[in-house]
């Protein structure tokens, strides 16, 4: 038995995760045109489950047609998709040796690459995609709340062990939380309480549908890296409220699409993207760790840390110091889906082979998700 804390079990809500390694949600572009599950998707998640990770979080699945962001994105917006979706947890549970799987739910809002007519809390121009979204009506906000709640219900019916709301990276739920993208004057905008209202209502109504025992997790930004938006002070308030109302776990991340267009000098703090390139030393790993340490002080639920984590001894240190309860890996598991099993058995290097070049993510819209360097080495 491996004695490392990395391989000790811990609960998220009422489910036991066999180790502290989480596969962070990663868009794979392998669903069918209507959002259904394909053989390619099943093969991807089978390999992840067999590879030894404790919890898999799927790529973001859209809860409404108006929330689609990409081609071949998983859909959870219709009841007739439930039988197809059930193939994912069935596959993971069959091959994963107690591996658990959660499905991530999203509305892409103003950051949809797929739709020409985008919607958002407020009409704030998106400079990367060069799109001006339309401000949502009150009826549309209520409809989106209902869509998330029904998606939570479908996830439970399909057999997923948990769900994760995507309120990070500048997508719709994060847009409501941020004073930069939410300039509404109704009950869903303005004050912190109003901007948080959509999260609160989705959680509350979801619990009414699926019960308190079904784990509802959330992914949130610790910093948007855009002026007049979410920073650490704001994200601590958000995280504390999420913990208090009953979320099962928080995964911390950062940045929105347009953050890369801002200067660090103007912003007054260093900009970190969600997938930082060129991590070639242990000192550059876990780049959201300073934020996690602060968030951990104000929450009473597990914290999942993502961001350039590559080495098992770095993970062990993070867990031992109590700065996080789990760590999420994305790019390393694209290259080495069996990395957790390799670490558990002490085989090979204690650091992942991934070089953080981001070619896998840059090409996923035209190629199936894979390490682009494997065939060239």
C-alpha positions in Angstrom: 0.0 0.0 0.0 1.4 3.4 -1.0 1.6 5.5 2.2 1.8 8.9 0.4 -1.0 11.3 1.3 -1.6 11.7 -2.4 -3.1 8.2 -2.4 -5.2 8.5 0.8 -9.0 8.6 0.3 -11.0 11.7 1.2 -14.7 12.6 0.8 -16.3 15.1 -1.4 -19.8 15.4 0.1 -20.9 11.8 0.8 -18.8 10.2 -1.9 -15.3 8.7 -1.2 -12.6 9.7 -3.6 -9.9 7.0 -3.5 -7.0 9.4 -3.9 -6.3 13.2 -4.1 -5.9 13.3 -7.9 -8.6 14.9 -10.0 -8.8 15.1 -13.8 -9.8 18.7 -14.3 -12.5 19.4 -17.0 -11.0 19.6 -20.4 -12.8 20.2 -23.7 -12.1 17.3 -25.9 -14.3 18.0 -29.0 -15.3 14.4 -29.4 -19.1 14.5 -28.9 -21.5 14.1 -31.8 -23.0 17.2 -33.6 -26.0 17.1 -31.3 -23.9 16.7 -28.1 -24.2 12.9 -27.8 -21.6 10.5 -26.5 -19.4 8.8 -29.1 -17.0 5.9 -29.1 -14.1 8.3 -29.0 -15.4 9.9 -25.8 -15.9 6.5 -24.2 -12.4 5.4 -25.1 -10.9 8.7 -23.7 -12.7 8.3 -20.3 -12.0 4.6 -20.1 -8.3 5.3 -20.4 -8.5 8.0 -17.7 -10.4 5.7 -15.4 -8.0 2.8 -16.0 -5.1 5.3 -15.4 -5.8 5.5 -11.6 -7.1 9.1 -11.1 -9.6 9.4 -8.2 -12.2 11.7 -9.7 -12.8 12.6 -13.4 -14.6 15.8 -14.2 -15.8 15.8 -17.8 -15.5 18.6 -20.3 -18.1 21.3 -20.0 -21.5 20.2 -21.1 -24.0 22.9 -22.3 -27.3 23.3 -20.4 -28.9 25.4 -23.2 -28.5 25.8 -26.9 -27.8 29.5 -26.2 -24.9 28.3 -24.0 -23.1 26.2 -26.6 -19.5 27.4 -27.0 -17.9 24.9 -29.4 -18.6 22.3 -32.0 -18.9 18.7 -30.7 -19.4 19.8 -27.2 -21.2 17.4 -24.8 -24.9 18.3 -24.4 -27.0 17.9 -21.3 -29.8 20.2 -22.4 -32.4 17.5 -23.3 -34.0 14.5 -21.6 -33.4 12.3 -24.6 -29.6 12.7 -24.1 -29.7 11.0 -20.7 -29.5 7.3 -21.9 -26.5 8.3 -24.0 -24.9 10.3 -21.2 -25.2 7.3 -18.9 -22.6 5.5 -21.0 -19.9 7.8 -19.5 -20.4 6.9 -15.8 -21.1 3.3 -16.8 -17.7 3.1 -18.5 -15.8 4.8 -15.8 -17.4 2.7 -13.0 -16.7 -0.5 -15.0 -13.0 0.2 -15.7 -12.0 2.6 -13.0 -11.5 0.6 -9.8 -13.7 2.9 -7.7 -13.0 5.9 -9.9 -15.7 8.6 -9.6 -17.0 10.9 -12.3 -18.7 14.3 -12.2 -20.1 16.2 -15.2 -19.3 19.9 -15.6 -22.3 22.1 -16.5 -21.8 25.4 -18.4 -23.4 28.2 -20.3 -20.7 29.9 -22.3 -22.4 33.3 -22.4 -20.4 36.1 -24.2 -17.5 33.7 -24.8 -19.2 31.4 -27.2 -16.9 30.7 -30.2 -19.8 28.9 -31.9 -22.7 31.4 -31.8 -22.9 34.7 -33.5 -25.7 36.0 -31.3 -24.4 35.7 -27.7 -26.1 36.6 -24.5 -24.7 37.8 -21.2 -25.7 39.5 -18.0 -24.9 42.8 -19.6 -23.9 44.1 -23.1 -20.1 44.3 -22.5 -18.1 43.9 -25.7 -15.8 40.8 -25.9 -12.6 41.9 -27.6 -11.0 38.5 -28.4 -14.1 37.2 -30.3 -15.1 40.7 -31.3 -18.7 40.1 -30.3 -21.2 42.4 -28.5 -23.5 40.2 -26.5 -27.1 41.0 -25.8 -28.2 41.6 -22.3 -30.4 38.8 -21.0 -34.0 39.6 -20.1 -35.3 38.6 -16.6 -37.2 35.8 -18.2 -34.0 34.5 -19.9 -32.2 34.6 -16.6 -34.9 32.6 -14.9 -34.9 30.2 -17.9 -31.2 29.7 -17.5 -31.5 29.0 -13.8 -34.1 26.3 -14.7 -31.9 24.9 -17.4 -29.0 24.4 -14.9 -31.3 22.8 -12.4 -32.8 20.4 -15.0 -29.2 19.5 -16.1 -28.3 18.6 -12.5 -31.4 16.3 -12.5 -30.3 14.7 -15.7 -26.8 14.2 -14.4 -28.1 12.3 -11.4 -30.4 10.2 -13.6 -27.6 9.4 -15.9 -25.5 8.0 -13.0 -22.8 10.7 -12.6 -21.5 10.7 -9.0 -21.5 14.5 -8.8 -21.8 17.6 -10.9 -19.6 20.7 -11.1 -21.0 24.2 -12.0 -18.6 26.1 -14.2 -18.4 29.6 -12.8 -14.9 30.3 -13.9 -12.9 31.4 -17.0 -15.4 34.1 -18.0 -18.4 31.9 -18.8 -21.9 32.9 -17.9 -22.0 32.1 -14.2 -18.7 33.8 -13.8 -20.0 36.8 -15.8 -22.8 37.2 -13.3 -20.4 37.2 -10.4 -18.1 39.8 -11.9 -18.8 43.5 -11.6 -16.9 44.0 -14.9 -19.4 41.9 -17.0 -22.4 42.3 -14.8 -23.7 45.9 -14.9 -27.4 45.0 -14.4 -29.7 47.2 -12.4 -32.2 44.5 -11.4 -32.0 41.9 -8.6 -29.3 40.0 -10.5 -26.8 42.9 -10.7 -25.2 45.6 -8.7 -24.4 44.5 -5.1 -22.5 41.4 -4.2 -25.7 39.7 -3.0 -27.4 40.4 -6.3 -24.5 39.2 -8.4 -24.3 36.0 -6.4 -28.1 35.5 -6.6 -28.0 33.2 -9.7 -25.5 30.8 -8.1 -27.6 30.7 -4.9 -30.8 30.0 -6.8 -29.3 27.3 -9.0 -27.9 25.6 -5.9 -31.1 25.9 -3.9 -33.4 24.7 -6.6 -31.0 21.9 -7.6 -31.0 20.6 -4.0 -34.8 20.6 -4.2 -34.6 18.3 -7.3 -31.8 15.9 -6.3 -31.5 16.2 -2.5 -28.8 17.3 -0.1 -26.8 14.0 -0.5 -26.0 14.6 -4.2 -22.6 16.5 -4.4 -22.8 19.8 -6.2 -19.3 21.2 -6.8 -18.3 24.5 -8.3 -15.3 25.9 -10.3 -14.6 29.6 -9.6 -12.0 32.2 -10.5 -9.7 33.5 -7.8 -8.9 36.4 -10.1 -10.3 37.4 -13.5 -7.1 39.4 -14.3 -9.2 42.2 -15.8 -9.7 45.7 -14.2 -12.8 46.3 -12.1 -13.5 42.6 -11.9 -13.0 39.7 -9.5 -9.7 39.8 -7.5 -8.6 37.9 -4.5 -10.7 40.0 -2.0 -13.8 39.4 -4.0 -13.1 35.8 -4.7 -12.7 35.1 -0.9 -16.2 36.5 -0.4 -17.6 34.4 -3.2 -15.9 31.2 -1.9 -17.0 31.8 1.7 -20.6 32.2 0.5 -20.4 29.0 -1.6 -19.0 27.1 1.3 -21.7 28.4 3.6 -24.7 27.6 1.4 -23.6 24.0 1.0 -21.5 23.3 -2.1 -19.5 20.0 -1.7 -16.2 21.3 -3.0 -14.6 24.3 -4.8 -12.1 24.1 -7.6 -10.0 27.3 -7.9 -8.8 28.7 -11.2 -8.4 32.1 -12.9 -8.5 34.3 -15.9 -11.1 35.1 -18.6 -10.7 35.1 -22.4 -9.7 38.7 -22.7 -7.2 38.7 -19.8 -4.4 38.0 -22.2 -5.0 41.3 -23.9 -4.4 43.3 -20.7 -1.0 44.6 -19.6 0.3 43.6 -16.2 1.5 47.2 -15.5 -2.0 48.6 -16.0 -3.6 45.8 -14.0 -1.2 46.1 -11.1 -0.9 42.4 -10.6 0.6 39.5 -12.5 -1.6 37.9 -15.1 -1.9 34.1 -15.0 -3.8 32.2 -17.6 -5.7 29.1 -16.9 -3.2 27.0 -18.8 0.2 28.7 -18.4 2.8 27.6 -20.9 6.4 26.5 -20.5 6.4 25.1 -16.9 9.9 23.6 -16.7 10.7 23.7 -13.0 9.0 22.8 -9.7 9.1 26.5 -8.7 6.7 27.3 -11.6 4.2 24.6 -10.7 1.0 25.2 -8.8 0.8 28.9 -9.9 -2.6 29.4 -8.1 -1.2 28.1 -4.8 -0.9 31.5 -3.2 -4.6 32.2 -3.9 -5.6 28.7 -2.7 -3.9 29.4 0.7 -6.1 32.4 1.1 -9.3 30.8 -0.1 -8.7 27.8 2.2 -8.9 30.2 5.2 -12.5 31.1 4.6 -14.1 27.8 3.5 -15.1 24.6 5.4 -15.3 22.3 2.3 -12.6 20.6 0.2 -10.6 22.8 -2.1 -9.3 21.4 -5.4 -6.2 23.2 -6.7 -5.5 23.3 -10.4 -2.8 25.1 -12.3 0.5 23.7 -13.8 1.0 20.9 -11.3 3.4 18.3 -12.6 5.3 16.6 -9.8 4.2 14.2 -7.1 6.4 15.7 -4.4 4.9 19.1 -5.1 1.5 17.6 -4.7 2.5 15.9 -1.4 3.8 19.2 0.0 0.6 21.1 -0.9 -1.5 18.4 0.8 0.7 18.2 3.9 0.6 21.9 4.4 -3.2 21.9 4.1 -3.4 24.4 1.3 -5.6 22.1 -0.8 -7.4 18.8 -0.3 -7.2 17.6 -3.9 -5.2 18.7 -6.9 -6.4 18.8 -10.5 -4.4 17.8 -13.5 -5.4 18.4 -17.1 -2.6 18.6 -19.7 -0.4 15.9 -18.0 -3.3 13.4 -18.3 -3.7 14.2 -21.9 -0.2 13.0 -22.5 -0.2 10.3 -19.8 -3.7 9.1 -18.8 -1.9 6.4 -16.6 0.2 8.9 -14.7 -1.6 8.4 -11.3 -1.0 4.6 -11.6 2.6 5.2 -12.6 3.1 7.4 -9.5 1.3 5.0 -7.2 3.6 2.1 -8.3 6.7 4.3 -8.2 7.5 3.8 -11.9 9.6 6.3 -13.9 10.0 10.0 -13.2 8.2 11.7 -10.3 7.4 14.5 -12.7 4.9 14.3 -15.6 6.3 14.2 -19.1 4.0 17.1 -20.2 6.1 20.2 -21.2 3.1 22.7 -21.1 3.4 23.6 -24.7 -0.4 23.8 -25.0 -0.4 22.3 -28.5 -3.0 19.9 -27.3 -5.4 22.7 -26.3 -4.5 24.9 -29.3 -5.4 22.2 -31.8 -8.4 20.7 -30.1 -10.9 22.6 -32.2 -9.6 21.0 -35.4 -8.2 17.7 -33.9 -9.4 15.3 -31.3 -7.9 16.0 -27.9 -4.4 14.4 -27.8 -0.8 15.3 -27.0 0.5 16.7 -30.3 4.1 15.8 -29.6 3.8 12.0 -29.0 4.0 11.1 -32.6 6.9 13.5 -33.2 9.3 12.2 -30.6 
